[in-house]
């Protein structure tokens, strides 16, 4: 796994860092020509001239707007990212070329105990292992973040590894922040049929009857308590079920209360572009399934309020 790390210049103190996985290789997160283009399997993308599952020079900066590195640095934060395909290529047979196969004897995890989301989450924890060795990084203030399927991985990493100081889910939807038992937008059936490699095989038992699940995603979010949690949705992304994401965040309240923390502190879903909450925060912004500058502005404020200055 190749990690790309940005830190502010001329820093004299250890800085907090946002960490997350990217979709097309480190070169896709910035226009810096010194970043090595990944030679791993990548999803095809006509806009970046990616065909035959191989990244090209045209993929440089493909998703730079999703990373907002300059804004983070200006606000005193670092940014660490790695390509999720370094851990496991995102297709049904990807496990054959990923850590679940290459490290099977080392990790001693049974095949039925995890799938691609688990492998990607495991990689986020290994990135934190590395950040703990960097003298200019405050490893006690590392914020794990992710968008879409990688938001699902970020939530699982944050719940599984309490070293992460805060967790951010951006449009993570089904299998992420959204309540599965609502059966709205991308359902359990649709996600398991479209992406059978993302979740453990046992999840597929509930394809036709998600209402019988013995757990739901608010319990996953509650495992992050008492650490700060941010759940974000977008108005035009009904596939990710914004209301289900909000309700999931809302239903963490009893667990945060056990730690004498106020979670959202509200009971009604806030209006568009009106962030709300305290230790747990939520917003639904104008726009589509993406990470926008608006999102990063809220995440920086969240980190300033609950992490950086404390």
C-alpha positions in Angstrom: 0.0 0.0 0.0 1.5 3.4 -1.1 0.5 6.2 1.2 0.5 9.8 0.1 0.9 12.3 3.0 0.6 16.0 2.9 1.7 18.2 5.9 1.8 21.9 6.4 5.2 23.6 5.7 7.5 24.7 8.5 5.4 23.1 11.3 6.9 23.1 14.8 4.2 21.0 16.4 2.6 17.7 15.6 -0.5 18.2 13.5 -3.8 16.3 13.3 -4.4 14.4 10.1 -7.4 13.4 8.0 -7.0 9.9 6.5 -9.0 8.1 3.9 -8.8 5.8 0.9 -9.2 7.0 -2.7 -10.9 5.4 -5.8 -8.4 5.7 -8.7 -4.9 5.8 -7.2 -3.0 8.5 -5.4 -2.3 10.4 -8.7 -6.1 11.0 -9.0 -6.2 13.1 -5.8 -3.9 15.9 -7.1 -2.3 17.2 -10.2 1.2 16.8 -8.8 3.2 15.0 -11.6 5.7 13.5 -9.0 3.0 11.2 -7.7 3.4 7.7 -9.1 0.5 6.4 -11.2 -0.8 3.2 -9.8 -0.2 0.1 -11.8 -2.9 -1.8 -10.0 -6.3 -2.8 -11.3 -8.7 0.2 -11.5 -12.3 0.7 -12.5 -12.6 1.9 -16.1 -13.4 5.6 -16.5 -13.8 7.2 -19.9 -13.3 10.7 -18.6 -9.8 9.7 -17.5 -9.1 7.5 -20.5 -9.0 4.5 -18.2 -9.7 1.3 -20.1 -8.6 -2.3 -19.7 -8.6 -1.5 -16.0 -5.3 0.4 -16.1 -4.8 4.0 -14.9 -3.3 6.5 -17.3 -1.7 10.0 -17.1 -5.1 11.5 -17.8 -6.2 10.3 -14.4 -4.0 12.8 -12.6 -6.2 15.1 -10.5 -9.4 13.2 -11.6 -10.8 13.6 -8.1 -8.7 16.4 -6.7 -11.8 18.3 -5.8 -12.8 15.5 -3.4 -9.7 15.9 -1.3 -9.3 19.7 -0.7 -5.7 19.3 0.4 -4.8 23.0 0.2 -7.7 23.9 2.4 -6.8 21.3 5.0 -3.2 22.4 5.0 -4.2 26.1 5.3 -6.2 25.1 8.4 -3.3 23.3 10.0 -4.2 19.7 9.1 -2.4 17.0 7.3 -3.9 14.6 4.7 -3.1 11.0 4.2 -4.6 8.8 1.4 -4.0 5.5 -0.3 -5.6 3.6 -3.2 -8.2 1.1 -2.0 -7.2 -1.2 -4.8 -3.8 -1.7 -3.2 -5.7 -3.6 -0.5 -8.3 -5.4 -2.7 -9.4 -4.7 -6.3 -13.1 -3.7 -6.3 -14.6 -6.6 -8.2 -16.0 -10.0 -7.3 -12.7 -11.9 -7.9 -10.6 -9.1 -6.4 -9.9 -11.0 -3.2 -7.5 -13.3 -5.3 -5.2 -10.3 -5.7 -5.8 -8.7 -2.4 -4.7 -9.0 1.2 -7.4 -11.5 2.1 -5.4 -14.0 -0.1 -1.8 -12.7 0.1 -1.9 -12.3 3.9 -4.3 -15.1 4.7 -1.8 -17.1 6.7 -0.6 -14.1 8.6 -4.0 -12.7 9.5 -5.7 -16.0 10.3 -9.1 -14.6 9.5 -11.7 -17.1 8.2 -13.0 -16.3 4.7 -16.5 -16.1 5.9 -15.6 -13.5 8.6 -14.9 -10.6 6.3 -15.1 -9.3 2.7 -13.8 -6.3 0.7 -15.2 -3.6 3.1 -13.4 -5.3 5.9 -10.2 -5.4 3.9 -10.3 -1.7 3.1 -11.1 -0.9 6.7 -8.1 -3.0 7.8 -6.0 -1.0 5.5 -7.1 2.3 7.2 -5.8 0.9 10.5 -2.5 0.0 8.9 -2.3 3.6 7.6 -2.7 4.7 11.2 0.1 2.3 12.2 2.3 4.2 9.8 1.2 7.7 10.9 2.1 6.7 14.5 5.8 6.6 13.3 5.7 10.1 11.7 7.3 12.6 14.0 5.2 15.6 12.7 1.9 13.8 13.0 -0.3 13.9 16.1 -1.4 10.3 15.9 -3.8 10.9 18.8 -5.8 13.2 16.5 -6.2 11.2 13.3 -9.7 11.5 11.7 -10.8 8.7 9.5 -13.1 9.7 6.6 -14.6 8.1 3.5 -17.1 8.6 0.7 -19.7 6.2 -0.5 -18.4 2.6 -0.3 -15.2 4.0 1.3 -17.4 5.7 3.9 -18.7 2.3 4.8 -15.1 1.2 5.3 -14.3 4.3 7.3 -17.2 3.6 9.7 -16.1 0.0 10.2 -12.5 1.1 10.7 -13.6 3.7 13.3 -15.8 1.2 15.1 -13.1 -1.5 15.1 -10.1 0.7 15.9 -10.5 3.1 18.8 -7.2 4.8 18.0 -9.1 6.9 15.4 -10.0 10.1 17.2 -13.0 10.9 15.1 -15.0 9.3 12.2 -16.6 10.9 9.2 -19.1 9.2 6.9 -19.8 11.0 3.6 -22.8 9.6 1.6 -22.1 6.1 2.9 -25.7 4.8 2.4 -26.6 1.1 2.7 -24.1 -0.9 4.7 -22.8 2.5 5.9 -24.7 5.0 7.9 -28.2 4.4 6.5 -30.6 2.1 8.3 -31.0 -1.1 6.3 -34.4 -2.0 7.8 -35.9 1.1 6.2 -35.4 -0.8 2.9 -35.2 2.6 1.0 -32.9 3.6 -1.9 -30.1 1.1 -2.3 -31.5 -1.9 -0.5 -29.8 -4.9 1.1 -30.9 -7.0 -1.9 -29.6 -4.5 -4.5 -26.2 -3.9 -2.8 -25.6 -7.6 -2.3 -26.5 -8.5 -5.9 -24.5 -5.6 -7.4 -21.5 -5.9 -5.2 -21.5 -9.4 -3.7 -17.9 -9.0 -2.6 -18.4 -6.1 -0.3 -19.9 -7.8 2.7 -19.7 -11.1 4.5 -21.8 -13.9 3.0 -24.1 -14.0 6.0 -25.5 -10.6 5.1 -27.1 -12.1 2.0 -29.5 -14.1 4.1 -31.4 -10.9 4.6 -31.7 -9.8 1.0 -35.5 -10.4 0.8 -36.2 -9.6 4.5 -34.0 -6.8 5.8 -36.6 -6.1 8.5 -35.5 -9.3 10.2 -31.9 -8.2 10.7 -31.0 -8.6 14.3 -28.8 -5.4 14.1 -28.9 -2.2 12.1 -26.5 0.6 11.3 -27.2 2.9 14.3 -25.5 0.2 16.3 -22.4 0.4 14.2 -22.4 4.2 14.6 -22.9 3.8 18.3 -19.7 1.8 18.6 -17.8 5.0 17.8 -19.0 6.6 21.0 -17.7 8.6 22.9 -15.5 9.8 20.0 -16.8 12.5 17.6 -18.9 11.3 14.7 -20.0 13.1 11.6 -22.6 11.8 9.1 -23.2 13.7 5.9 -25.8 13.3 3.2 -26.7 15.2 0.0 -30.2 16.2 -1.2 -30.0 14.6 -4.6 -28.6 11.3 -3.4 -31.8 9.5 -2.4 -30.0 6.2 -3.3 -28.0 6.6 -0.1 -31.2 7.4 1.9 -30.4 10.7 3.6 -33.2 10.3 6.1 -32.0 6.8 7.0 -28.5 8.2 7.6 -30.0 10.9 9.8 -32.1 8.5 11.8 -29.1 6.2 12.3 -27.1 9.1 13.7 -30.0 10.2 15.9 -30.3 6.7 17.4 -26.8 6.8 18.7 -28.0 9.3 21.4 -28.5 6.8 24.2 -25.0 5.4 23.9 -23.3 8.9 23.8 -25.4 9.7 26.8 -23.8 6.9 28.7 -20.5 8.7 28.3 -22.1 12.0 29.4 -21.9 13.3 25.8 -24.6 15.1 23.8 -24.9 13.4 20.4 -27.0 15.3 17.8 -29.0 17.1 20.5 -32.0 17.5 18.1 -34.9 15.2 17.1 -35.9 16.5 13.7 -33.9 16.3 10.5 -32.3 19.7 9.8 -32.9 21.6 6.6 -30.6 21.5 3.6 -27.3 23.2 4.2 -28.0 23.6 7.9 -25.5 21.5 9.8 -26.6 20.4 13.3 -25.3 18.5 16.3 -22.7 18.4 18.9 -20.5 15.3 19.5 -22.5 13.7 16.7 -23.1 16.0 13.8 -25.1 15.8 10.6 -25.8 17.7 7.5 -27.6 17.3 4.2 -26.2 19.6 1.6 -27.4 20.8 -1.8 -26.1 18.6 -4.6 -25.4 15.0 -5.7 -23.5 12.0 -4.5 -20.0 13.5 -4.1 -17.6 15.2 -1.7 -17.9 19.0 -2.1 -16.0 21.9 -0.7 -19.0 22.6 1.5 -18.6 19.1 3.1 -14.9 19.8 3.9 -15.7 23.1 5.4 -18.0 21.4 7.9 -15.5 18.7 8.6 -12.8 21.2 9.4 -15.1 23.1 11.7 -16.1 19.8 13.3 -12.4 18.9 13.9 -11.6 22.4 15.2 -14.5 22.3 17.7 -14.0 18.8 19.0 -10.5 17.7 18.3 -7.8 20.1 17.2 -8.3 22.7 20.0 -8.9 20.3 22.8 
